[in-house]
Amino acid sequence: MSLIDDLNWRYACKWMNGAKVDEEKLDIILETIRLAPTSIGMQLFKVIVVKKDEELKTIYEKAAPRQHMIPGCSHLLVFAAYTDFDEKDITDYTDRLGKARGTEGEELEFYKKKYIEYAATMDRESIPEWMAKQTYIVMAYATIAAAGLGIDCTPVEGFDPGAVDEILNLREKGLRSTLLLPLGYRDKDVDRSIGLAKVRKSKEDIFIFL
């Protein structure tokens, strides 16, 4: 299928049937997340891959009781942004940059100084929101990748982040949950949303050409 066909095929799956996504396809989705763009390329997030039934049940019952696709999903991706951003993150990034591109010496120090100066101009109170936005970008890529593989997924904001953080001990790791993405396969016997017409604005109502 084409990309547009994939996007027309996918929908907000409400119920999943418990079938498992094979590891090869899961790896493609995870690699898509790894390769997705983020601001300054720093990837200030982690993705926790939850597949144990017991943990899925706990998250469903304690943090997302209205998200009925979670108990039947194959894997639950928990997107978690860093709780803070400092010079060490910049150093880690410039180290990766140096190794990937063979950059060293004065040139590498130039990049490090540039990013440190950029970070110094940022409003500290806005940094958590900025880092959270990066998880939305990579989640969108994961959603598209899943559709291309014929895997259902539903981006979830309607959950209790504090409860998820506690269940997965995220705060101890310097993380806070921002989004959930259950992966799996639609339950055709239960999900009444299957086959419903997609409701979207027209191109004329969305795009402004200048």
C-alpha positions in Angstrom: 0.0 0.0 0.0 1.0 3.6 -0.4 1.5 5.9 2.5 -1.9 7.5 1.9 -3.5 4.0 1.8 -1.8 3.2 5.1 -3.2 6.3 6.7 -6.7 5.6 5.4 -6.5 2.1 6.7 -5.5 3.0 10.3 -8.1 4.2 12.8 -8.3 4.8 16.5 -8.5 1.2 17.5 -10.7 0.8 20.7 -10.3 -3.0 21.3 -7.4 -5.3 20.6 -7.6 -9.1 20.3 -4.4 -10.2 22.2 -2.5 -11.3 19.1 1.2 -10.7 19.3 3.3 -8.5 17.1 6.4 -10.4 15.9 9.8 -9.1 17.0 10.9 -8.2 13.5 8.0 -5.9 13.0 8.4 -4.4 16.5 12.1 -3.8 15.8 11.1 -1.8 12.6 8.8 0.4 14.7 11.4 1.0 17.4 14.1 1.8 14.7 11.7 4.3 13.2 11.4 6.0 16.6 15.2 6.0 16.9 15.6 7.6 13.5 12.8 10.1 13.9 13.7 13.8 14.1 13.8 15.8 17.3 14.7 19.3 18.2 18.5 19.7 18.0 18.6 15.9 17.5 19.2 15.3 21.2 16.4 12.7 21.8 15.7 13.8 25.3 13.3 10.9 25.9 13.1 7.2 26.6 10.5 4.6 25.3 9.6 1.9 27.8 8.4 -1.2 25.9 5.8 -3.0 28.2 4.8 -6.5 27.1 4.2 -8.5 30.3 0.5 -9.1 30.8 0.7 -8.3 34.5 2.2 -4.9 33.9 -0.3 -4.2 31.1 -3.1 -5.0 33.5 -1.7 -2.8 36.3 -1.3 0.2 34.0 -4.9 -0.4 32.6 -6.5 -0.7 36.0 -4.5 2.0 37.9 -3.7 4.6 35.2 -5.9 4.2 32.1 -9.1 2.3 32.9 -11.0 3.8 29.9 -8.3 2.7 27.4 -9.8 -0.7 26.7 -7.2 -1.6 24.0 -4.4 -1.9 26.6 -5.3 -5.3 28.1 -5.4 -6.9 24.6 -2.4 -5.1 23.1 0.8 -6.9 22.2 3.1 -4.2 23.4 2.5 -0.9 25.1 5.0 1.9 24.3 5.3 4.4 27.1 6.9 7.6 25.9 8.7 9.4 28.7 10.5 12.8 28.5 13.4 13.7 30.6 12.6 15.7 33.7 15.6 17.9 33.2 18.1 19.0 30.6 21.6 20.1 31.4 25.2 20.4 30.0 25.8 16.7 30.4 23.0 16.0 27.8 24.8 18.4 25.4 28.1 16.7 26.0 26.6 13.3 25.4 25.1 14.6 22.1 28.3 16.1 20.9 30.2 12.9 21.7 27.7 11.0 19.6 28.0 13.6 16.9 31.8 13.3 16.9 31.7 9.5 16.7 29.1 9.5 13.9 30.7 12.1 11.7 34.3 11.9 12.6 34.2 15.4 14.0 36.8 16.3 16.6 39.0 19.0 18.1 38.0 22.6 17.6 35.1 21.8 15.4 33.5 19.6 18.0 34.1 22.1 20.7 32.4 24.7 18.4 29.3 22.6 18.3 29.3 22.0 22.0 29.7 25.7 22.8 26.9 26.6 20.3 24.5 24.2 21.9 25.4 25.3 25.5 24.8 28.9 24.5 21.5 27.9 22.9 20.4 26.1 26.0 21.3 29.1 28.1 18.8 31.2 26.2 15.9 28.8 27.0 13.3 29.6 29.6 13.9 26.9 32.2 10.2 26.7 33.0 9.4 25.9 29.3 12.0 23.2 29.0 9.8 20.3 30.3 7.1 21.2 27.7 9.8 21.4 25.0 11.1 18.0 25.8 7.5 16.5 26.0 6.8 17.9 22.5 9.7 15.7 21.1 7.8 12.6 22.3 4.8 13.6 20.2 7.0 13.9 17.1 8.5 10.4 17.5 5.2 8.9 18.4 3.7 10.2 15.1 6.5 8.4 13.3 5.8 5.2 15.2 2.1 5.4 14.3 2.9 5.7 10.6 5.4 2.9 10.7 2.8 0.6 12.5 0.2 1.4 9.8 2.7 0.5 7.1 3.2 -2.9 8.8 -0.6 -3.6 9.2 -0.3 -3.1 13.0 -3.0 -1.2 14.9 -2.1 1.4 17.4 -3.9 4.3 19.2 -2.0 7.3 20.6 -3.2 7.8 24.2 -3.2 11.0 26.2 -6.1 10.0 28.4 -4.2 8.4 31.3 -2.8 9.3 34.7 0.9 10.1 34.2 1.6 10.1 37.9 0.3 6.6 38.2 2.3 5.4 35.2 5.4 7.1 36.6 4.9 5.3 39.9 4.2 1.9 38.4 7.3 2.0 36.2 9.5 3.9 38.6 10.1 6.6 36.0 10.7 9.6 38.3 13.6 7.6 39.9 15.1 7.4 36.4 14.7 11.1 35.7 11.7 10.6 33.4 8.0 11.5 33.2 5.4 9.7 31.0 3.8 11.8 28.3 2.1 9.4 25.9 1.0 5.8 25.6 0.9 3.8 22.3 -0.6 0.4 22.5 0.4 -1.9 19.5 -1.5 -4.9 18.4 -4.4 -6.0 16.2 -8.0 -4.9 16.1 -10.7 -7.1 17.7 -13.2 -7.4 14.9 -15.8 -9.0 17.1 -16.0 -6.2 19.6 -14.7 -2.9 18.1 -17.5 -1.1 16.5 -15.2 1.6 15.1 -13.9 -0.7 12.4 -15.0 0.5 8.9 -16.4 3.8 10.0 -15.8 6.7 7.7 -12.8 8.8 8.6 -13.9 12.3 9.8 -11.4 14.9 8.7 -11.6 18.6 7.5 -11.3 19.3 3.8 -8.0 20.4 2.4 -9.5 23.9 1.9 -10.3 24.1 5.6 -6.8 23.1 6.7 -4.3 24.6 4.3 -3.5 28.3 3.7 -1.4 29.0 0.7 0.5 32.2 0.5 
